[in-house]
Amino acid sequence: MVANSHENADANITDSPKKHTNIVPSKQSIREAPPPRKTDSPDVSLVREQFQNRGLSTTATEVLEAAWRTGTRKQYDGHLEKWRQYCRERNMDPFSPAAKEGINFLAGLFEKGLGYSGLNTARSTLSSIITLSNNINHGTHPMNGRFLKGVFENRPSLPRDNSIWDVRLVLDYVKTFQTLKTTQDANT
């Protein structure tokens, strides 16, 4: 679409009838899409398989997989492998288990000593691949919230620093400093 400027349309254009300004839309450069990132882990293939099971194209699957950052992949890897093993042992589909199976899986991790933060990551991992029969993802099922609350009550997260220094030591030390006014009075 080309628009011709009118007399009052642009204050910078002179009134000369010979000079016309045409506005031409710029063309966006078309570039090839970068090659898809390869997954470093075979366990992330569960995610790929889940997308493909939903009928998504290869391109859609690759774009969705690209949304997973490297740190997320590393964080989810171990849980995906454990989930795959859990499902193999029970001969169940890893993508459409009953809600209780996800909770039982998390309970098994709890028994092995995993704390609240680790279990919450495992819950999030399951949420990324499991859609329950009532079309909600596993992580938003009410039993997950209740389970994690119970984990927090049984095994609360400890603060990173478990020692606190005595601030009175610093304050007592600062009291020994001369004030500016006392120093000025002594010099006069």
C-alpha positions as CSV (number, residue, x, y, z in Angstrom):
1,M,0.0,0.0,0.0
2,V,1.4,3.4,-1.0
3,A,0.2,6.6,0.6
4,N,0.8,10.0,-0.9
5,S,1.4,12.9,1.5
6,H,-1.1,15.7,1.6
7,E,-0.4,19.4,2.2
8,N,-1.0,19.3,5.9
9,A,-0.1,15.8,6.6
10,D,3.5,16.5,7.4
11,A,4.9,19.8,8.6
12,N,8.4,19.0,7.2
13,I,7.3,18.8,3.6
14,T,7.6,22.0,1.6
15,D,4.6,23.3,-0.4
16,S,6.5,22.7,-3.7
17,P,4.2,20.8,-6.1
18,K,7.2,19.0,-7.6
19,K,8.2,17.3,-4.3
20,H,6.0,14.4,-3.1
21,T,6.8,11.9,-0.4
22,N,5.7,8.4,-0.8
23,I,5.4,6.1,2.2
24,V,6.3,2.5,1.3
25,P,6.0,-0.1,4.0
26,S,9.3,-1.8,4.7
27,K,9.7,-5.5,3.8
28,Q,10.6,-7.7,6.7
29,S,13.6,-9.8,6.0
30,I,12.8,-13.5,5.7
31,R,15.3,-15.7,7.3
32,E,15.6,-19.3,7.8
33,A,14.7,-20.7,11.2
34,P,17.7,-21.8,13.2
35,P,18.1,-25.6,13.5
36,P,16.3,-27.0,16.4
37,R,18.2,-27.6,19.6
38,K,19.0,-31.2,20.2
39,T,18.0,-32.6,23.5
40,D,21.0,-33.5,25.6
41,S,19.1,-36.1,27.5
42,P,17.2,-39.2,26.5
43,D,14.8,-38.6,29.3
44,V,13.5,-35.4,27.7
45,S,12.3,-37.7,25.0
46,L,9.4,-38.3,27.3
47,V,8.4,-34.7,26.7
48,R,8.9,-35.1,22.9
49,E,6.8,-38.3,23.0
50,Q,4.0,-36.6,24.9
51,F,3.8,-33.8,22.3
52,Q,3.8,-36.3,19.5
53,N,1.1,-38.3,21.2
54,R,-1.1,-35.2,21.1
55,G,-0.8,-35.1,17.4
56,L,1.6,-32.1,17.1
57,S,3.8,-31.8,14.1
58,T,7.6,-32.2,14.3
59,T,8.0,-28.4,14.0
60,A,5.5,-27.7,16.7
61,T,7.2,-30.3,18.9
62,E,10.6,-28.8,18.3
63,V,9.4,-25.3,19.1
64,L,7.7,-26.4,22.3
65,E,10.8,-28.3,23.4
66,A,12.9,-25.1,22.8
67,A,10.8,-23.5,25.5
68,W,12.6,-25.7,28.0
69,R,15.8,-24.0,29.2
70,T,19.0,-26.0,29.8
71,G,18.6,-25.5,33.6
72,T,15.0,-26.9,33.5
73,R,16.1,-29.9,31.5
74,K,18.9,-30.7,33.9
75,Q,16.5,-30.2,36.9
76,Y,13.8,-32.4,35.4
77,D,16.1,-35.1,33.9
78,G,16.5,-37.2,37.0
79,H,12.8,-37.1,37.9
80,L,11.8,-38.1,34.3
81,E,14.1,-41.1,34.4
82,K,12.7,-42.1,37.8
83,W,9.2,-41.7,36.5
84,R,9.9,-43.8,33.4
85,Q,11.3,-46.5,35.6
86,Y,8.3,-46.3,38.0
87,C,5.9,-46.7,35.1
88,R,7.9,-49.6,33.6
89,E,7.9,-51.5,36.9
90,R,4.1,-51.1,37.1
91,N,3.5,-51.6,33.4
92,M,1.6,-48.3,33.0
93,D,1.5,-45.5,30.5
94,P,3.7,-42.6,31.7
95,F,1.4,-40.0,30.1
96,S,-2.1,-41.0,31.5
97,P,-1.8,-42.6,34.9
98,A,-4.4,-42.2,37.6
99,A,-3.8,-39.2,40.0
100,K,-2.9,-41.7,42.8
101,E,0.1,-43.0,40.8
102,G,1.7,-39.6,40.7
103,I,1.1,-39.2,44.4
104,N,2.5,-42.6,45.1
105,F,5.6,-41.8,43.0
106,L,6.2,-38.6,45.0
107,A,5.7,-40.6,48.2
108,G,8.4,-43.0,47.1
109,L,10.7,-40.1,46.6
110,F,9.8,-38.8,50.0
111,E,10.7,-42.1,51.5
112,K,14.1,-41.9,49.9
113,G,14.7,-38.6,51.7
114,L,13.7,-36.0,49.2
115,G,12.7,-32.7,50.8
116,Y,10.0,-30.2,50.0
117,S,11.9,-28.4,47.2
118,G,12.9,-31.6,45.4
119,L,9.4,-33.0,45.6
120,N,8.0,-29.8,44.3
121,T,10.3,-30.0,41.3
122,A,9.3,-33.6,40.8
123,R,5.6,-32.5,40.9
124,S,6.4,-29.9,38.3
125,T,8.1,-32.4,36.2
126,L,5.1,-34.7,36.2
127,S,2.9,-31.7,35.4
128,S,4.8,-31.2,32.2
129,I,4.0,-34.6,30.8
130,I,0.8,-35.8,32.5
131,T,-2.8,-34.7,31.7
132,L,-5.3,-36.5,33.9
133,S,-8.6,-37.8,32.7
134,N,-10.5,-34.7,33.7
135,N,-8.2,-32.7,31.5
136,I,-6.2,-31.0,34.2
137,N,-2.5,-31.4,34.5
138,H,-1.1,-33.5,37.3
139,G,0.4,-30.7,39.3
140,T,-2.8,-28.8,39.7
141,H,-4.7,-31.8,41.2
142,P,-5.8,-31.0,44.7
143,M,-4.0,-34.0,46.2
144,N,-0.7,-32.6,45.1
145,G,-1.2,-29.4,47.2
146,R,-2.3,-31.5,50.2
147,F,0.7,-33.9,49.8
148,L,3.2,-31.1,49.5
149,K,1.7,-29.4,52.6
150,G,2.1,-32.6,54.5
151,V,5.8,-32.8,53.3
152,F,6.4,-29.3,54.5
153,E,4.9,-30.1,57.9
154,N,6.9,-33.4,58.2
155,R,10.1,-32.2,56.7
156,P,10.3,-28.4,56.6
157,S,12.9,-26.7,54.5
158,L,15.8,-25.4,56.6
159,P,17.3,-22.0,56.1
160,R,20.5,-21.9,54.1
161,D,22.4,-20.3,57.0
162,N,21.6,-22.0,60.2
163,S,23.8,-19.8,62.4
164,I,23.1,-16.2,63.4
165,W,25.8,-13.8,64.6
166,D,25.3,-11.6,67.6
167,V,24.7,-8.0,66.4
168,R,25.4,-6.7,69.9
169,L,29.1,-7.4,69.3
170,V,29.2,-5.0,66.4
171,L,27.1,-2.4,68.1
172,D,29.4,-2.5,71.2
173,Y,32.4,-2.1,69.0
174,V,30.9,0.9,67.2
175,K,30.2,2.6,70.5
176,T,33.9,2.7,71.2
177,F,34.4,5.1,68.2
178,Q,34.7,8.7,68.9
179,T,31.9,10.8,67.5
180,L,32.7,13.6,65.0
181,K,31.6,16.3,67.5
182,T,33.8,14.9,70.3
183,T,36.8,14.8,67.9
184,Q,36.2,18.5,66.8
185,D,35.8,19.6,70.4
186,A,39.2,18.0,71.3
187,N,41.0,19.8,68.5
188,T,39.8,23.3,69.4
